[in-house]
Amino acid sequence: MIHTSQLQKFLVSVLVTLLMSLFSQNLRAQLRVEISGVGSQQYPIAIASFTGDLASGNQQDIASIVRSDLQRSGLFRMIDIGPTPLAENTLPALADFKTRGADSLAVGSVTRLANGSFDIRYRLFDTVKQTQIDVQTFTPAASNLRLAAHMIADRIFEKITGERGSFATRIAYVVSLGRDNFELQVADSDGQNAQTALKSREPIISPAWSPDGSKVAYVSFEDKKPVVFVHELETGKRNRVANFKGSNSAPAFSPEGTHLAAVLSKDGLAQLYKITIASGEAKRMAVSNGIDTEPIYAADGSLYFVSDRGGSPQIYKMSTAGEATRITFKGDYNISPAISADGKTLAYVSRRGGKFQLYSLDLASGTETQLTDTLKDESPSFSPNGKQLIYATEIRGRGVLAVVSSDGRVKQTLSSGSGDIREPAWGPWTTNK
């Protein structure tokens, strides 16, 4: 058993950063993106302005959104071909664009329909092989124009890299707007189109997405204690799923979405429980003499979590049979696990030399890679395709969101003019290819 003072220190060390920064002004601006670094391989591509784009009254520049998405991945190099749109219904002079350095060319058109929706047509060409490699039509409502642009970027990403894109996904995060002003916000993967899902006078922490992207679980202190809620994003309906004696924290959806893993202290030390969402029934998942916290499910149903059962916070894996195995051995303080969708890579925050930085671990080879070089990194979360991680960090004492590629080569900072942003979680794919 650990001493009471150790228990308190561990709990505080895990949770204190989640509640920092109580002095900021109101946040309403979209996040700005600053990119540094490039991928190990870059694909030269030209994205022509879409005909009828801004002239159609859509208030969005579809081609610009597509360019920004691809640039943020670090895998694409934009070839500037000027602002003149290229007609989507005619075959461009592909050899000319190859001469200008573009191996691929995307063109498109935007037309406003009588019912207020839009007809968006896009084509992708291989300028080397002189062939068309993709074509698609979208008919989004005005409110889904950005989604359509992200879906086009996803198609381009997959056609050229062979990997599915994650641009048409969402992120959730918590914003501290002042001492008694907290918001749970949901935005596009690029930080734009932010929507407030919940406002509260009390802290909100630990948002986690359901597998289908329709719900977010989180911990709210509105009842003057930590309580786990499940929130339906479309309707706003909220359900208190875990409101037991003591602390209720760190929810994580099971792969099928019917259960949550959560940390409850109702029987003493913080321990892992499996909670049935429909009924609220809680079943203890393991028994240890230490503190078990921060559970996350892998796609196969196994569970990664943090425990100090070995003397210091480390990451463990619990099989579906309930057997726990230690996973991290480098460093004496490893917390906040995140697992890629394919189950091959574990990311986490490690304290080394007084710095809290992101690391990844290849679970097959045991190879560890340092992903960030900042001082106070928190809450990593993988993109659905495993190519990037979103996390929280600090710049001049204020929490901001950042994104790093899974190999650490490309880094982005998503910042706003005010507000303290923490606790990011990257949502799942919710659209068809």
KAWO-V429062 format. One record per pair of residues at least 24 apart in sequence whose ideal C-beta (glycine too) atoms are under 6 Angstrom apart, sorted by the first residue. I is the first residue (numbers start at 1). J is the second residue. Records with the same first field share a line. If there is no record, write none. Layout:
# KAWO-V429062
I = J / J
This chain:
# KAWO-V429062
1 = 289
10 = 291 / 308
17 = 378
18 = 205
19 = 203
21 = 176 / 399 / 420
22 = 179
24 = 418 / 419 / 420
25 = 418
26 = 177
27 = 175 / 177 / 416 / 418 / 419
29 = 416 / 417
30 = 192
31 = 191 / 414 / 416
32 = 415
33 = 412 / 414
34 = 413
35 = 412
36 = 411
37 = 409 / 410 / 411
38 = 74
39 = 74 / 75 / 409 / 410
42 = 77
43 = 76 / 160
44 = 77 / 79 / 101 / 102 / 103
45 = 76 / 102 / 104
46 = 79 / 81 / 97 / 102 / 105
47 = 106
48 = 86 / 107
49 = 83 / 85
50 = 108 / 109 / 110
51 = 85 / 87 / 109
52 = 109 / 110 / 111
53 = 110
56 = 110 / 112
57 = 112
58 = 118 / 145
60 = 145
62 = 110 / 149
65 = 149
66 = 149 / 152 / 153
69 = 153 / 167
70 = 153
74 = 405 / 410
88 = 121 / 123
94 = 125 / 127 / 130
97 = 127
98 = 127
102 = 127
103 = 127 / 128
117 = 141
120 = 148
122 = 152
124 = 156 / 159
133 = 159
134 = 159
146 = 188 / 193
163 = 385
164 = 385
166 = 383 / 384 / 385
168 = 431
169 = 384 / 427
170 = 427
171 = 424 / 426
172 = 207 / 216 / 425
173 = 421 / 423 / 424
174 = 204 / 422 / 423
175 = 419 / 421
176 = 420
177 = 419
191 = 414
197 = 233
205 = 423
206 = 250
207 = 423 / 425
208 = 251 / 252 / 253 / 425
209 = 425 / 427 / 428
210 = 253 / 257
211 = 257 / 428
213 = 427 / 428 / 430
217 = 251
219 = 249
228 = 262
241 = 275 / 277 / 280
242 = 275
250 = 293 / 294
252 = 295 / 296 / 297
254 = 297
255 = 297 / 299 / 301
261 = 295
263 = 293
296 = 337 / 339
298 = 339 / 343
299 = 343
304 = 337 / 339
306 = 335
315 = 348
330 = 368
336 = 379
338 = 380 / 381 / 382
340 = 382 / 386
341 = 384 / 386
347 = 380 / 389
349 = 377
358 = 391
371 = 404 / 408
372 = 404
379 = 423 / 424
381 = 424 / 425 / 426
383 = 426
384 = 428 / 429
390 = 424 / 426
392 = 422 / 424
